[in-house]
Amino acid sequence: MERHAPPLAYRIRPECIDDLIGQDDARNLIESFIAGNSRSVILWGPPGTGKSSFAHIIEKLFADSYFSISAVTSGVQDIRRVTKQAQSTASPPIVFIDEVHRFNRVQQDALLPFVERGDIILIGATTENPSFSITSPLLSRLQVILFKPLTHNDIEKILKRAVERDEDLQSQGKIISEQSIRAISRAADGDARAALNLLEMAVTSLEKDRIDVEDLSALLERPLYHDKTGERHYDVISAFHKSVRAGDIQASVYWLGRMLEAGEDRLFILRRMIRIASEDIGMAEPNALRMVVSAKDAFTTLGSPEGELALYQAAVYLACAPKSNALYIAEKKVHALIKKTGTPQVPLYLRNAPTKLMQELGYGKGYIYAHDDPEGALLMNYFPEGVDEVKLYIPRDIGFEKRIKEIMNARKKAAAHRAGPYRKTS
């Protein structure tokens, strides 16, 4: 039975360093290996940026001492098998582990002594941030090589090389226009493998002798790359948060749209907007929190896609609102104060006295009921014994916080005109 040809991306995989396009750091590392200065590394980057191609070139150069493990299908026994073989070789063998982030802590710990002693040269490939997916002891012994998304020009070079070199593509006898190559390179979003898959699909599925850009409209509608639990997930929400904080409305709705188009969890976005309303706006515009909570209610009532407009509405409101992080700073100060002073007892005069015994012990004695006091009980010290009144929340001269500052200053001014046995100020 005739076997199907492997995918185009596999057929034209780089065989030598000159074929590796767009990753200068990776090319320099290969040259270092060739010069005899090999070292254990982590290849980190999005899909289709050349990590597997790098490993394939290393395999070609060092075929006799190259071993490959897939973290998806392998376990500790496979690691021990390879490392045992490594001990019988004259020079440290090269062990490539694809998707190394899938190894759990036990499996990574099994690698650690061999990497530490230099018994093996480890090359791990991952799409996940090594800071989170690789244990600290192992990561400290590895150099991280960053694979960036390929540029449109890089992908165009790869596509043209495929058209020129691949016999299966040439056997189709079709002409691919320059505009088509350019459109595919842009639709691939930095992913060479995706671009090559699109090219092969266009050549094999379109029944035309010449393929122009207008013939590709259906094929180029591919989903945005967005890992809902990984690096891209946090990078995009961070960009959204910082755009809102800076009051850039256009950037705010752009990043929101990016997340929505990529299928991000809408409630995750709303939870972050609730946080923004308190952290970056706070009492400068108290209605910001109400707006986001209302947007959450609107979305849960309508669902997608109708309810998504409420997210845009909330994002614009947050970006426009006056900004203050006074509450955020106050929270940090409160944590620090509590850590410093511990948990001193509540003063007796601030305690409830629901029983006769508690009254006899002095609970509530000396408390001034603010509603019955002409001065609003300004003389009372409401901090515990040993903790002087400190400035934790300092409102700014913006939005509603300006009014809060006026109220606080008026209270302080009124209290300064009187003296009492309870007030202690710093």
PLY file of the C-alpha trace (Angstrom):
ply
format ascii 1.0
element vertex 426
property float x
property float y
property float z
element edge 425
property int vertex1
property int vertex2
end_header
0.00 0.00 0.00
1.35 3.43 -0.97
2.34 5.53 2.04
1.23 9.13 2.40
3.99 11.72 2.23
4.81 13.45 5.53
3.62 17.05 5.94
5.43 19.79 4.06
6.80 21.27 7.29
8.54 17.95 7.95
9.74 17.46 4.38
11.61 20.77 4.21
12.88 20.80 7.77
16.33 22.48 7.90
19.23 20.06 7.48
22.05 22.49 8.24
22.71 25.75 10.05
22.36 27.82 6.87
18.76 26.62 6.48
17.69 27.85 9.92
15.96 31.18 9.36
15.23 33.97 11.81
16.81 32.78 15.08
20.28 34.28 15.42
20.82 33.10 19.00
20.00 29.55 17.97
22.40 29.72 15.02
25.15 30.97 17.32
24.45 28.10 19.70
24.79 25.53 16.90
28.13 27.07 15.94
29.15 26.75 19.60
28.23 23.05 19.54
30.25 22.57 16.35
33.24 24.27 18.00
33.05 21.79 20.88
31.51 24.19 23.41
28.24 22.36 23.95
26.09 23.16 26.98
22.68 22.26 28.35
19.93 24.61 27.23
16.19 25.25 27.21
14.68 26.31 23.88
11.68 28.48 24.74
9.26 29.98 22.25
5.84 29.75 20.56
4.97 26.88 18.21
6.53 26.88 14.76
9.53 29.08 15.55
12.28 26.51 14.93
12.87 24.59 18.17
12.40 21.15 16.59
14.39 22.29 13.54
17.26 23.25 15.85
17.19 19.79 17.42
17.06 18.15 13.97
20.20 20.01 12.88
21.98 18.95 16.08
20.91 15.35 15.41
22.39 15.54 11.90
25.66 16.92 13.25
25.99 14.52 16.19
24.08 11.43 15.06
26.19 8.97 17.08
25.66 10.72 20.41
22.12 12.07 20.02
19.13 10.73 21.95
15.53 11.94 21.83
12.78 11.70 24.44
9.20 12.92 24.20
7.88 14.26 27.49
4.37 13.34 26.36
5.01 9.58 26.18
8.13 9.08 28.33
8.65 8.67 32.04
11.41 8.23 34.62
12.34 4.78 33.25
13.01 6.27 29.82
15.18 8.95 31.40
17.16 6.31 33.31
17.56 4.19 30.18
19.01 7.08 28.20
21.23 8.33 31.03
22.52 4.78 31.57
23.55 4.66 27.92
25.14 8.05 28.41
27.49 6.71 31.06
29.06 4.30 28.56
29.97 6.96 25.98
33.33 8.68 25.68
31.84 12.17 25.57
28.59 13.47 27.07
25.73 12.55 24.76
23.09 15.07 23.69
19.60 14.34 25.02
16.74 16.23 23.38
13.45 16.36 25.31
10.53 17.83 23.40
7.82 19.55 25.49
9.99 19.24 28.56
7.48 21.33 30.55
5.24 18.25 30.65
7.71 16.46 32.92
6.61 16.62 36.55
8.93 17.50 39.40
10.01 13.88 40.00
10.93 13.44 36.35
12.83 16.73 36.27
14.65 15.82 39.48
15.72 12.55 37.82
17.53 14.61 35.18
19.19 16.98 37.62
22.26 14.96 38.72
23.18 14.03 35.14
22.94 17.65 34.00
24.79 18.90 37.09
27.71 16.48 36.61
27.81 17.12 32.88
27.06 13.45 32.11
24.60 14.60 29.46
24.02 17.72 27.37
20.32 18.43 27.78
18.34 20.27 25.12
14.79 20.87 26.30
12.12 22.46 24.11
9.07 24.17 25.58
6.31 26.61 24.69
5.77 27.41 28.40
7.64 29.97 30.47
10.54 28.03 32.06
10.27 30.20 35.18
6.99 28.44 35.96
7.29 25.07 34.20
10.88 24.05 35.05
12.03 23.45 38.62
14.43 26.04 40.00
17.34 23.60 40.60
17.18 22.33 37.01
16.60 25.76 35.46
19.62 27.21 37.28
21.82 24.75 35.38
20.40 25.53 31.94
20.86 28.43 29.55
17.55 29.72 28.17
17.52 30.37 24.41
14.53 32.47 23.42
12.85 31.65 20.10
10.85 34.68 18.99
7.87 34.55 16.61
9.21 34.69 13.07
8.77 37.89 11.09
6.64 38.05 7.97
9.81 38.31 5.88
11.29 35.22 7.53
8.18 33.19 6.83
8.07 34.42 3.23
11.64 33.10 2.78
10.61 29.73 4.22
7.55 29.52 1.95
9.55 30.43 -1.16
12.16 27.85 -0.28
9.43 25.24 0.03
8.03 26.14 -3.39
11.51 25.94 -4.94
12.73 22.75 -3.26
9.83 20.45 -2.48
9.20 17.92 -5.24
5.66 17.09 -4.12
4.64 20.74 -4.38
6.31 21.09 -7.75
4.57 17.98 -9.04
1.24 19.77 -8.62
2.29 22.14 -11.43
0.73 25.19 -9.81
1.88 28.79 -9.65
1.70 30.59 -6.30
1.50 34.36 -6.65
3.74 36.67 -4.61
0.63 38.18 -3.03
-0.49 34.71 -1.91
2.87 34.00 -0.30
2.67 37.34 1.49
-0.90 36.75 2.68
-0.06 33.29 4.03
2.99 34.64 5.87
0.86 37.25 7.63
-1.95 34.86 8.47
0.53 32.47 10.12
1.16 34.91 12.98
4.87 34.07 13.33
4.34 30.29 13.08
6.33 28.75 10.20
4.69 25.34 10.61
1.24 26.88 10.30
2.35 28.81 7.21
3.68 25.68 5.51
0.48 23.80 6.36
-1.56 26.60 4.80
0.60 26.57 1.69
0.30 22.82 1.27
-3.45 22.95 1.84
-3.83 25.67 -0.79
-1.84 23.72 -3.37
-3.58 20.41 -2.78
-7.16 21.60 -2.24
-7.61 24.45 -4.71
-8.35 23.23 -8.22
-6.63 26.08 -10.02
-3.41 26.33 -12.01
-2.59 29.70 -10.47
-3.35 30.54 -6.85
-4.00 34.21 -6.12
-4.71 35.89 -2.81
-8.47 36.06 -3.41
-8.54 32.25 -3.63
-7.21 31.94 -0.07
-9.88 33.79 1.92
-11.46 30.66 3.42
-8.12 28.99 4.20
-6.65 32.03 5.95
-9.40 32.24 8.58
-7.42 30.55 11.34
-7.96 31.17 15.07
-5.64 33.50 16.95
-2.92 31.78 18.94
-3.73 32.25 22.62
-2.81 29.83 25.39
-5.48 30.25 28.05
-3.26 29.16 30.93
0.24 30.01 29.73
2.49 32.91 28.84
0.30 34.54 26.16
-2.68 34.39 28.52
-0.89 36.51 31.12
0.94 38.76 28.64
-2.24 39.94 26.92
-4.22 40.55 30.11
-1.20 42.47 31.44
-1.17 44.65 28.32
-4.89 45.29 28.77
-4.49 46.19 32.45
-1.60 48.58 31.79
-3.48 50.26 28.91
-6.51 50.88 31.11
-4.32 52.14 33.95
-2.72 54.66 31.58
-6.11 55.78 30.28
-5.39 54.70 26.69
-8.90 53.92 25.47
-7.90 52.74 22.00
-5.29 50.28 23.29
-7.68 49.10 26.02
-10.40 48.09 23.58
-7.79 46.56 21.24
-6.37 44.21 23.88
-9.88 43.41 25.09
-10.84 42.50 21.53
-7.72 40.35 21.16
-8.73 38.32 24.19
-12.36 37.98 23.11
-11.44 36.96 19.55
-8.99 34.36 20.86
-11.63 32.77 23.08
-10.37 33.97 26.45
-12.63 33.23 29.42
-14.93 36.27 29.66
-15.29 35.94 33.41
-11.49 35.94 33.76
-11.44 39.31 31.97
-14.25 40.66 34.14
-12.51 39.55 37.32
-9.42 41.49 36.24
-11.56 44.56 35.49
-13.07 44.35 38.98
-9.53 44.35 40.34
-8.62 47.37 38.18
-11.65 49.25 39.52
-10.31 48.90 43.07
-6.54 48.88 42.52
-6.10 51.63 39.94
-9.24 53.77 40.37
-10.51 53.13 43.87
-12.30 56.01 45.53
-11.32 58.46 42.80
-14.41 57.12 41.00
-16.43 54.69 43.19
-18.89 54.08 40.34
-16.17 52.24 38.42
-16.66 49.16 40.58
-20.42 49.34 40.16
-19.99 49.63 36.40
-17.85 46.48 36.14
-20.10 44.46 38.43
-23.06 45.57 36.31
-21.14 44.50 33.19
-20.58 41.10 34.76
-24.31 40.80 35.50
-25.15 41.87 31.95
-22.79 39.31 30.45
-23.99 36.44 32.62
-27.56 37.35 31.64
-26.98 37.65 27.89
-23.94 35.43 27.32
-21.81 35.57 24.16
-21.74 37.34 21.83
-24.45 39.84 22.86
-23.13 40.31 26.38
-19.60 41.09 25.23
-20.55 44.67 24.41
-20.92 45.26 28.16
-17.23 44.36 28.54
-16.30 47.00 25.98
-18.49 49.51 27.82
-16.81 48.74 31.14
-13.32 48.88 29.61
-13.93 52.36 28.17
-15.37 53.57 31.49
-12.35 52.26 33.42
-9.92 53.84 30.97
-11.70 57.23 31.21
-12.06 57.23 34.99
-9.72 59.30 37.20
-7.00 57.06 38.58
-5.78 56.61 42.14
-3.91 53.74 43.76
-4.39 55.17 47.25
-6.50 52.20 48.32
-3.92 49.77 46.91
-1.14 51.52 48.85
-3.29 51.58 52.00
-3.78 47.83 51.75
0.00 47.32 51.59
0.53 49.63 54.58
-2.11 47.80 56.62
-0.43 44.45 55.92
2.95 45.88 56.95
1.54 47.46 60.14
-0.18 44.25 61.22
2.97 42.26 60.53
4.95 44.73 62.66
2.55 45.10 65.60
0.88 41.70 65.70
-2.63 41.52 67.16
-2.86 43.77 70.24
-6.08 43.66 72.26
-9.07 45.79 71.33
-9.32 48.66 73.87
-11.96 48.00 76.52
-13.92 51.15 75.62
-14.37 49.85 72.04
-15.70 46.46 73.11
-19.35 45.50 73.38
-20.72 44.80 76.87
-23.78 42.56 76.42
-23.49 40.96 79.91
-23.32 42.35 83.45
-19.91 40.70 84.03
-18.45 42.39 80.99
-19.81 45.72 82.16
-18.22 45.18 85.58
-14.89 44.42 83.88
-15.01 47.80 82.13
-16.11 46.70 78.67
-17.49 49.72 76.82
-16.67 52.12 79.65
-15.82 55.58 78.33
-17.08 54.95 74.82
-18.56 58.05 73.16
-21.54 57.36 70.89
-20.75 59.43 67.80
-24.40 60.22 66.98
-24.94 61.76 70.40
-21.69 63.71 70.48
-21.62 67.23 68.97
-18.06 66.61 67.79
-18.81 63.16 66.34
-16.60 61.42 68.92
-13.50 62.97 67.42
-11.55 62.59 70.65
-11.65 58.81 70.62
-8.59 56.81 69.66
-9.84 53.89 67.58
-6.49 52.12 67.28
-5.43 49.41 69.75
-3.16 50.14 72.70
0.47 50.49 71.58
-0.43 51.33 67.99
-0.50 55.06 67.41
-2.84 56.45 64.78
-0.97 56.29 61.49
-1.71 57.47 57.97
-2.61 54.37 56.02
-5.04 55.74 53.43
-3.91 59.00 51.83
-6.45 60.20 49.24
-5.32 62.17 46.23
-6.62 65.43 44.80
-8.55 63.76 42.00
-12.15 62.73 41.42
-14.21 61.80 44.45
-11.02 61.25 46.46
-10.59 65.01 46.52
-13.84 65.24 48.49
-12.71 62.43 50.82
-9.48 64.32 51.47
-11.49 67.43 52.37
-13.59 65.41 54.85
-10.50 63.87 56.45
-8.77 67.25 56.74
-11.87 68.82 58.30
-12.07 66.02 60.87
-8.38 66.39 61.70
-8.74 70.17 62.05
-11.74 69.84 64.37
-9.99 67.24 66.52
-6.91 69.44 66.85
-8.96 72.09 68.69
-9.81 69.71 71.50
-7.85 67.36 73.72
-9.04 64.12 75.18
-7.82 61.20 77.25
-8.10 58.65 74.44
-6.59 60.24 71.32
-3.00 59.41 70.44
-1.56 60.75 67.21
1.70 60.00 65.48
0 1
1 2
2 3
3 4
4 5
5 6
6 7
7 8
8 9
9 10
10 11
11 12
12 13
13 14
14 15
15 16
16 17
17 18
18 19
19 20
20 21
21 22
22 23
23 24
24 25
25 26
26 27
27 28
28 29
29 30
30 31
31 32
32 33
33 34
34 35
35 36
36 37
37 38
38 39
39 40
40 41
41 42
42 43
43 44
44 45
45 46
46 47
47 48
48 49
49 50
50 51
51 52
52 53
53 54
54 55
55 56
56 57
57 58
58 59
59 60
60 61
61 62
62 63
63 64
64 65
65 66
66 67
67 68
68 69
69 70
70 71
71 72
72 73
73 74
74 75
75 76
76 77
77 78
78 79
79 80
80 81
81 82
82 83
83 84
84 85
85 86
86 87
87 88
88 89
89 90
90 91
91 92
92 93
93 94
94 95
95 96
96 97
97 98
98 99
99 100
100 101
101 102
102 103
103 104
104 105
105 106
106 107
107 108
108 109
109 110
110 111
111 112
112 113
113 114
114 115
115 116
116 117
117 118
118 119
119 120
120 121
121 122
122 123
123 124
124 125
125 126
126 127
127 128
128 129
129 130
130 131
131 132
132 133
133 134
134 135
135 136
136 137
137 138
138 139
139 140
140 141
141 142
142 143
143 144
144 145
145 146
146 147
147 148
148 149
149 150
150 151
151 152
152 153
153 154
154 155
155 156
156 157
157 158
158 159
159 160
160 161
161 162
162 163
163 164
164 165
165 166
166 167
167 168
168 169
169 170
170 171
171 172
172 173
173 174
174 175
175 176
176 177
177 178
178 179
179 180
180 181
181 182
182 183
183 184
184 185
185 186
186 187
187 188
188 189
189 190
190 191
191 192
192 193
193 194
194 195
195 196
196 197
197 198
198 199
199 200
200 201
201 202
202 203
203 204
204 205
205 206
206 207
207 208
208 209
209 210
210 211
211 212
212 213
213 214
214 215
215 216
216 217
217 218
218 219
219 220
220 221
221 222
222 223
223 224
224 225
225 226
226 227
227 228
228 229
229 230
230 231
231 232
232 233
233 234
234 235
235 236
236 237
237 238
238 239
239 240
240 241
241 242
242 243
243 244
244 245
245 246
246 247
247 248
248 249
249 250
250 251
251 252
252 253
253 254
254 255
255 256
256 257
257 258
258 259
259 260
260 261
261 262
262 263
263 264
264 265
265 266
266 267
267 268
268 269
269 270
270 271
271 272
272 273
273 274
274 275
275 276
276 277
277 278
278 279
279 280
280 281
281 282
282 283
283 284
284 285
285 286
286 287
287 288
288 289
289 290
290 291
291 292
292 293
293 294
294 295
295 296
296 297
297 298
298 299
299 300
300 301
301 302
302 303
303 304
304 305
305 306
306 307
307 308
308 309
309 310
310 311
311 312
312 313
313 314
314 315
315 316
316 317
317 318
318 319
319 320
320 321
321 322
322 323
323 324
324 325
325 326
326 327
327 328
328 329
329 330
330 331
331 332
332 333
333 334
334 335
335 336
336 337
337 338
338 339
339 340
340 341
341 342
342 343
343 344
344 345
345 346
346 347
347 348
348 349
349 350
350 351
351 352
352 353
353 354
354 355
355 356
356 357
357 358
358 359
359 360
360 361
361 362
362 363
363 364
364 365
365 366
366 367
367 368
368 369
369 370
370 371
371 372
372 373
373 374
374 375
375 376
376 377
377 378
378 379
379 380
380 381
381 382
382 383
383 384
384 385
385 386
386 387
387 388
388 389
389 390
390 391
391 392
392 393
393 394
394 395
395 396
396 397
397 398
398 399
399 400
400 401
401 402
402 403
403 404
404 405
405 406
406 407
407 408
408 409
409 410
410 411
411 412
412 413
413 414
414 415
415 416
416 417
417 418
418 419
419 420
420 421
421 422
422 423
423 424
424 425
